[in-house]
C-alpha cells in the first residue's frame, strides 16, 4: 500500500515540477521567475524525501535539509539583488 502512495506522490511532485518549469520559462517578471525557482527547490526537496522513504535510508533526509538551506539562501540573495541591485553590502 505504501508503494502506491509513494508512486502517486512522486507523480504529483513530477507534475508540479513540470508546471513550475513552465512558469519559470514564461514568467512575465523577474519576481515570478524567482518564485518559480523557490518552488522548484521545494519540489526537489519533496522528491528527495520521497526517495528516502522509498529506499528507506536516512541519508536522503540530511541531503534534503542541506538543499532546503541552500534554496532559502539563494531565494534571499535573488530578492536582495532585485531590491538593491547588489547582494554584498
Order of alpha helices (4+ residues) and beta strands (2+ residues): alpha-alpha-alpha
